Amino acid sequence: MQGKVVVVTGGTSGIGQVAAVKLAAMGARIVLVARDRARGEATLSKLRAANQSARHAAHYANLASIAETKGVAEKIAAAEPRIDVLINNAGAMFASRQVSADRLELTFATNHMAYWLMTHGLRRNLVASAPARIVSTASDAHKGNALDFADLQSAKSYSAFRAYGRSKLANILFTRALAKRCAGTGVTANCLHPGFVATRFGDRSGGLLSLVIRAAKLAAISPEKGAETIVYLASSPEVATGSGGYYYECKLAAPSGEAQDDEAAERLWAETKRLAGVT
């Protein structure tokens, strides 16, 4: 990772921050995409302590916004002609249904649309820097879920866990479709289940959901353990050419049947592209 440039979303806390600091300590230069400036500056301090010679950077945007995500991707693409790794890690869960400024359900907007938009905005740089990697944080929470293309925005009925599980299913389907599009370019795309990790995730979900998540975290693994597979997919020679995979504990794992549905992956890609306003 010496001298490589790694763009990380959701890198100011939890497994994203741990992975960013570990990769910095391995020699990488980290470019953060964050929403909170205080946490962004605090993370930059940790990155500088891990690798003082690299000019780590932070860009700020609300990744639930299509315009802001497109804008920050454009800024990074202009500032960083070389990008060796993109880590899509930002995510959230919401107790009640909320919508973004684009009228998209907030879980879908944050957990799926942001991955697609960041990747689209930086893809040309990644291809120009090949060999390069795209790593996306999914979850075993996808299991037991299927996408409802007639109600992707959960307008008919809403459940926090169902919306989150479907967004993680979307991450895996996105990775499968992306891997096909990156074939032959030298860019790989993989995703992972980090395990159930004790981080600040879900603390601000609201209502009873926050209390349930906090209680469940008593049995959760550490952020250090949860970040291992992110670091592995971003850096290990063992996965230098593998693409389209779903990993858990640094090993290939089998996602659900719904997550292996290439027809659904292509349909989701087309619908996401339409929502993003990308021709």
N, C-alpha and C positions, 0 to 999 in steps of 0.2 A: 504493500500500500504506500510505499515511500513516494511522496510527491504527487500522489493521485488526488483528484478532486472529487469529493463526495457531497452531493446535495441531499439534505435530509429534511423531510417534513415531520412535524411532531417530534422534534428533537430537543425540546427544552424541558422535558420531564420524562419519568418512567423509562421504559425500555429504549425509546428513541434517544434519550440523552445518554444513557449508558453505552449504547452502540456507537454513538457519535464520538464520545470520549475515548472509547477503546480503539476505534479506527484512527483517531487523531494520534493516540499513543503509538500506533503502528506506523505512523509517518504520513497519514493522509491530511489533506487540507479540507476542512469542513465548511460547507455553505448551508447555513440554517434557513429554513422558512418557518417563521413563527408569527403568532398573533400578539402575544404579550411581550412588551419591550423589556420589562423588568426581568422576566424569566429568560429572555433572549440574551440580555447582557450578563446575567449570572452564568448561563451556559457557556458563553464566549470566554468568560474567565476560566472556567474548567478546561475548556479546549486549549487555551493558551498555556495553562499549566501542564497539560499533557504533551503539547508539542509547541514549543515557544517559537520555532523557526517558521511556522506556517502562518499565512495571513488569513486566518479564519474570518468568515463574514456572516452577517445575518441580514435577511430581508423580511419585511413585515407585511402580512396580508391576512385577511379573513378568508380562509379556504372554503368556506361555505358559499362564497360569492363567485359566480362565474367570471365577472369582470375583474375582480381583484386577483383571482387565481391566474387568469390569462395575463394580467398585467405583471404580476411578480415573475411568472415564467419568462415573459419577454425580457424583463430586466436582467434576470439571471443568464438567459441565453446570450444577451449582448455583453454582459460582463465576464462570462466564463466560456470562452470558445472551446475549452477542453472540459468535458465532464465524463469522468470514468464510471461513476456509480450514481444512480438515483435511488434513494430509499423513500418510498411512499409509506409513511407510518402514522400520519395524523388521523385521529379517529375520536368518535364521541358516541354517547348514548343519551337519549332524552326520555324522561318519564312520560311526558305528554307530547302529542303531535304539535310540532312547530314547523313553520315554513321559512325558507330563506327569502332574500330580496327578489330572487328569481321565481318565487312561488314553488320551489321544490321542497319536498319534505326534508327536514334538516339532517337527519341521519344519512339519507341517500346523497344529499348534496355534499356533506362533509366527508363521508367514508368512501364514496364511490366516484362522484363527479370530480372531486379534487385530484384523485389518482389519475383519472383519464386526462384531465386538463394539464396537469403538471407534466405528464409523460409526453403528451402531444406537443407542448411548448418547448420541451428540451430534447425531443427525439433527434432532431437534426444534429445537435451538438454531440449527443451520445454516439450516433452513427459515425460522425467525423472523428471521434476519439477511439473507435473500436480497436481492440476488444473492450467492450463496456458492458455494464450490468444494470438491470432494473430489478429492484427487490421491493415487494409489496407485502405489508403485514395484513394477513387475513386472520382466520380463526376457525377452530372447530365448532364455534357457535353457528357456522353455516349449516351444520348437519340437521336434518329434519325440516329444512326450509326449501321452498321453491319460489322462483320469481313469478309474480302475477303481473304479466305485461299489460293487463287491463287496469291495474291499479298500482303502478310502480311507486306512486307518491303516498300510498296508504291513506287515501282520502275516504275510502269506504269504511275502513275499520283500522284502528291503530293499536298496536301492542309494542312496547319498547323493545322487548326481547325479540319479537318477530322482525321488527324493522332493522334491528342490529344484525340479526342472523342473516337476513336477506342481503344486507349491505356487504357482509363478509362473503357470502356466496357470490355476489357481484364481483368482489375482488379476485376470486379464483377464476371465474369465467373471463374477466378482463385479462388476466394473466395468460390464459390459454389462447385467446384471440390475439393478444399482443405478440406472443411467442411466434405465432404463424407469420405475422406481419414483419417481424424482425429476422426471420430466417434468411441466412445468407449475408446479413449485414455485419456480423461480428458482435451484435448486441444480444444478450440473453435476457429473459424475463422469467423470474421465479417468484413464488409467494410462500408464506409460512404461517404456521400456527405457533405462537410464542409460548403457549401454555396459559393458565390462569395466573396472572401476575399481580402482586401487591404494589400498585402504583396509585396515582391520584385519579386514574380513569374512573369515571362514574360518580365521583364525589359530588359533582354539581349537577347530576342528572335530574335531581328534584324529587321531592316527596318521599314516599316509602321506598322507591327504587334505590335511592342513595343509601338508605339504611340497610337494605338487603345486600347491596354490593359491598358495603363496608364490613358487614358481618361475615360475608363469604371470604373476604380477603384474609381472614384469620388462618385459613388453610391454603393460602396462595403461595406460589414460589416467589423468589426475590427478583427484582428487576434485572440483576446481574445474570441470573439463570435464564430469564426470559429473553434477554438480548443476544444470547449466544448464537441462535440460528440466524439472526439478522447479520451479525458479524461474519458468520460462516459463509452465507450466500453472497455477501459483499466482497469477500477477500480470498476464500479458499481456492487453491488450484484444482481441487477435486470437482468443483462445479463450474469450471471455467467455460465449458462448452454446453453443459446441460441447460435446457430451456423448457419452459412450460410446466415445471414441476411444482408440487405442493410439499413443503418440508415441515417436519416436526423433530425437535431435538437433533438437528443437523443430519437428518436422514429423510429420504423420500418417503412420503406417506400417501395413503389413498384417501382422497376426499370423497364426498358422497356421490352417488350416481348423478344427481342433479348438477353437481359441480363439474361433471365430465361431459355435459351435454353441449356439444359444439354448435348445434343449431341455436340453442339458447344463448350461447356466447356471442354468436354473430348477430343475433337479434338485439341483444343488449348493446353491442358495439354500435349498431346502426341507430338505435334510439338515443344513446348517449351522445353520439355525434350530432344528431338533430337538436337535442336539447342544448348542446354547447354552441350551436350556431356555426359549426365548422363545415365548410364545403369540401 
